[in-house]
Amino acid sequence: MRTSQILALVAALPSTFAAYKGFNYGSTGRDQAAFEGEFNSAKNLAGSSYTSARLYTMIQDGTTNTPISAIPAAINTGTTLLLGLWASGGDAGFANELAALNAAISQYGSAFGDLVAGISVGSEDIYRITPIGVENNSGAGVGPGVIQNYISQVRSAIAGTALAGKPVGHVDTYNVWTNSSQNALIGSCDFLGVDAYPYYETTKANSIANANATFWDDYDVTVAASQGKPVWITETGWPVSGPSSGQAVASVDNAKTYYDDVACHAFANDINTWWYILQDTGASPSFGLVGAGTPPPTTPLYSLSC
């Protein structure tokens, strides 16, 4: 049975929970006030409220292992968190990620733990060492065995704490998850986070007309490889401006079409989703749902109604 059929069955059942719905957030240059401004803007977006945040690191920008200030910002704004520990910085770097995680648990306790949706050990680390990742100069990465080791370290760190029992997994691209060499890693995960961008899939017919089918095909094959583990959408989106990518054209209209086809479908079917991105002023291509402003404006560039 394909995922589209499964989703149709799910939609016919009474919903017993509200899926996490949020954005990805970077760490560079952000203090607690900046995170609070972003989280509040996301909650108050015209047409749709986003109340979750996906992070890539536990470490506050400019420090060695101080907990990221997104945590107190989340506590103050009632924002749930998909935590991230950067896993491609070597063992010493990961030890600092764990130190920050441990310090956050000690400092914030259950107020922190109650907001944690899950913990992602790494983000696209395996993709970056694949031939495609190397060709795209994607940076340092690590293999699945390293991620498995780090997952084990995280489980040991949270045992008996306010984060005990929180799902621990890994985020990577759909084509990483479908490679059989990841089967042992999949077995070690409580969830799989999938990143998929039809805009960048230039080996396929990737116009906006095909983007909906391409994304859900990517999701389907990840589900098929998941060994029954939940598959969360951790990154996707369509740029509002920037260069074309194959047949994909960046525009506000196309971003709206993609949002209607992918985001609205995911939300309606209670799939945990962290969209890319609330604001990325100055980036090219730019995926931001809102334009420039500090804090980010609450009027999106296109309607978020589903």
N, C-alpha and C positions, 0 to 999 in steps of 0.2 A: 504493500500500500504506500503510495507516495505521500509526502508531507502535506501537499495540498488537500488530499482526501482526509488525512488525519485532522488537519485544522478545521475542515468542514464539520467533522464529528464533534470536535471540541467546542466549536461555536454553538452547537445545538444543545450543549449541556449547561446547567447553571454554573456560573463562575463562582469558585470558592475562595479565590484570592485575587488581589490586584497585582499584576506583574510590575516589576520595576521598570521605570520609564525615566531615562535621564540622558545626560550628555557626557562626553569625554572632556576632561580638563587637564591641561598641562600644569606644570609646577613652576616654570621659569618666571622669576620676577614677581611672584604672587605672595602677598602676606595674608594674614587672616581677614583683614578688611576687604581685600580684593576678592578672596574666595566668597565671603559673605555677600558681596555685591553681585557676583555672578550667580550664586545659588538663589538669591532672592529674585533676580531677574528671570531666571529659568522657571521658578515657581509661578511668576506673575505674567508670563508670556500671554499675549492676547490670543485666545483661541485654544490654548492647550497648556496644561501645567506639567512641568518636568520636575520631579522631586528626588532624583537620584543622580549620583556623580560617580563616574569611573575615573580612578587615579592610576598613574603609571609607576609611582614611587611612594615609599613611606617617608622619604627624607625631605625636610624643608630645604628649599633652594638656598645655596650658599653655606650650608652646614655639612658636617660629616655624618652625623646620625641623629640629629634632632628631629622629632616627629613632625610631619608636615602639618602646616597650620590649617589645611582643609578640614582637619578633624574637629577642632573647636568651632570652626565655621559651620560645619555640618550639624554639630550639636545645637548651636544657636539658631539654626534655620530649619531644623527638622528634616535634614537631607540625608537620605540613605546613601551608603557607600559601597561600591565594588572596589575593594582595595587592590593595589598593585604593588608588587615588589620587583624592581628592575633586576633582571637575571643575567644580563650580558656584560656585567662589569667585573667578572672574576669572583673568586671565592671571598676575597677581602671586601669587595663591594657588596656582595650579598650579605656578609656578616654585618655590615653597617645597616642594610635594610632590615635585618632581623632585630638589631639593636633598637632601631627606631620603632619597630612594631612592638617590641617588649616594653619600651618606655611609654608608648601611647596607651597600652593596656594598663600599666601601673598608674599612669596619670589620670586617665579618664574613665576607667572601669566600665561599669554596665551602661553608663550614658553613651559610651562609644560602642560597646558590643551590641547594644540594642539596635543600632543603625546599620550594622554591617550585613550586606546582602551576600557577600562572598569574598574570597581572597584569590586573586589571580597571581600565580607565580610566573612572571615573565609576560612579554607581549611581542609576538612575532619573532621570537628569538630563532626558531628553527627556520622560518622563511628566509631570514637574512643570510643563512649559510647555504641555501639552495642555489642552484645555478641561476635562477631568475633573480633572486635577491642579490647575489654577487654582481650580476650584470647590471642591476639597477643601483649599485653602490649604496646598498641599504645599511651598511655599518656592521659592527660586531654582533655576532650571534653565538648560540651554543646548541649542542645536540640534545636529543630527548633524554639521554641518560643523566645529563647535568640537571635538567628540569625535574626529573623524578627525584633525584637526590635533594634538591631544594624543596620540593613539595613535602618530602619526609621531614625536613628540618622545620618547616612551617607548622606541620601538624604537631610536632613535639613542642614547639614554642607556645602554641595556643592551648595545649592540653591543660585542663584544670583552671582555665582563666575565663574571663568574660566573653572570650571569643571561641570557647570550646564548642565543637560541633558545627561551626560555620563551614560551609562548603569550600573546598580548596580545589582549584583547577588551573588551567592554563589557557591563554588566548593566542591563537595563531590564525593564519589564512586558511581558507577552505581547502586549498590544494595541498597543504601540509597534512591536514587531518585525514585526507583520503589516501595518503600513502601508507601502505601496510607496515612500513618501518616504525610507525607511531603507535602500533597496537599496544605495546607495553605501557607507553605513556598514557594512552587513553584509559587503560585499566587502572592507572594510579590516580586519575582525576575524578572529582565529584561532579564536575561539569566541564563542558568544552565551551570556550568563547570563540566565536567565529568572526573574522574580519573579511568583508567581501565588498569590492567596489567595481561594479560593471564599467564605470567610467574608465578605469585603468586596464580593463581586460581587452587589450588591443588585438589579441590573437583570435578574438571572436567578433562577430557582427555586433558592435557595442553601441549602436545608436540608442537614443532614449526609447524608441519604439520596442527595442528588444531588452531593455534594462530590467524590467519587472521579471520576465521569464528567466533571464540570466541569474539575477539575484536568488530567486527561489530555487532554481536548479542547484546553485552553489550551496544553499542551505540544505536542500534535500540530500545531497551526497554527503554532507557532513553528518546529518542525522543517521544516514545509512551506515556510516563508519563509527558511530559513537558508542557502540556496545550498550545501547540503552541509556546512556548518560544524558542528562538534560543539555540541550544546545542553546546557548544564549547569544543573541546578536550584540556583539561588543563594539563593532565599528561598521558603519556604512553611511553613505550620504551621496549627494550629487552636487557639484560645484555651481555656485551662482554666477561666477565669473572666472576668467582665465582661459588658457589655450585649449583648443580641441585636443582630444586624445583618441586617435583612430577615428571612428565615426561619431564619437561622443562629443557633444557640444555643450559647453558650460554656459548656462543661462538661468535666470530666475524662473522662467516658465518651465524649463526642463527639471529644475530642482523641485518645483511644486509637483510636477507629474510623478517624479520618483518618490516623493514624500507620500503622495496619495496611494501609490501602488505598493510601496514597501512598508513605510512606517505605519500607515493607517491599518494595513492588514496585520502587521505584527501586534499592534496595540489591541486590535479587536479580538485577537486570539491568545491574549495573555502570554506572549513571549517576552521574556525579559530583554529589554532593548536599551542600549546606550548609543544615541545618535551622534554622528560627527558633523557638525559641532555647533555650539551656541554662537561663538564669535571667534573669528580669526582674522581680524583687521590687518590688511597689508599682505596677506598670503596670496600666492598665485600658484595653482588655482585656489579660490576661496570657497570654502564650504559653509561659511557662517550663516545661520538663520537670521541673524540681526547684523546691522551695520555698526559703525564706530560709535564709541561712547563709553564713559566710565562713571558708574557701572553700566553694563550693557543695556541698551534700550529694550523695552518690553513689547515693542511693535515689530513683528517679524517682517522679513522682506516679501513673504508670500503667506497666504492664508494657511493656518494649521488646522483648520476644521476638517473633520473626516466625514 
